[in-house]
Amino acid sequence: MELRHLRCFIAVAEELHFARAAERLHIDQSPLSRTIKELEEDLGARLFFRTTRSTQLTRAGRLLLEHVPRVFMALEQARDSVKSAANGYHGQLRIALSDGVTPSRLPALLAQCREEDPEVEIRLFEVPLAQQIKGLHDDLYDAGFSMTDDVGAGIVVTPAWEDELMAAVPARHPVLAYKQVPLEEVLHYPLVLGDPAVCEGHARQVDRILRRHEQEPLIVQHVATFDLMMTLVSAGLALGLAGAAHIACSREPGVVARPLAGKPPMLTTYLLRRDAELSEMLTRFIGRVANINSADAQSAAMYSRTIR
């Protein structure tokens, strides 16, 4: 089995059409068919059901498709590690980000890592939560951040930081009459929230907060990014609910942050890692997550005060 076999397999598996796959690979269809046949003979299994009208993956093909992307990811990471060493780094940490993770402490954490461990390169990967968990198990990532602690066996989960949930409000909206908006008042208006399929952990935490009230929220749209959420809020189409840091990072001028009345509801970001022996680099990184210094904590508090 060679890499060219796998590249051809991926193209056909994604296109489910030999002609389109050949065009994508810039080769003729005949050599593509021969390459797939070679791969099937090498594996001793048929990978595609092919008729004059359609091409479909067999069960063996579906199983192979689950593994092949990780092969290419591992190769890409091997290249990155070599480049990292060539650029003078003595080590590398691969950190996955998923789930609408709130950025309140991440910039300060990365700056501290650069200052205290300048010979360690930190590479960030924005991936879906399921991919992060699988990547941690497969040693494709050293650690990750998520907003859910429901990650199954074999993964160690530790709370990393918290961020206050606030209302993102269009300028000149009636709820701006409140310095602290009752959640019941927020629920009187259309809401735009994070998409549970993309920001699973963030959406789950917000949903738990909303479910404390009997009133059913009027959700007009779920969005994959907080930039789009703030765009819709700025346009006056809905109110948003997001972490203070997400609202503070918004580039939309027509968005005002308002704290919610009562005890501030908090969103938790978790650090995830495989349940295995830790490298020295990862141990130092986890220590920094656990002990973000007081200056960072004061900065987070100023964040909240500023947007109030």
Secondary structure, DSSP 8 states (H G I E B T S, - for coil): --HHHHHHHHHHHHH--HHHHHHHHTS-HHHHHHHHHHHHHHHTS--EEE-SS-EEE-HHHHHHHHHHHHHHHHHHHHHHHHHHHHTT-SEEEEEEE-TT---SSHHHHHHHHHHH-TTEEEEEEE--HHHHHHHHHTTS-SEEEES-----TTEEEEEEEEEEEEEEEETT-GGGG-SSB-HHHHTTS-EEEE-TTTSHHHHHHHHHHHTTSSS---EEEEES-HHHHHHHHHTTS-EEEEEHHHHHT---TTEEEEEBSSS--EEEEEEEEESS---HHHHHHHHHHHT--HHHHHHHHHHHHHH-
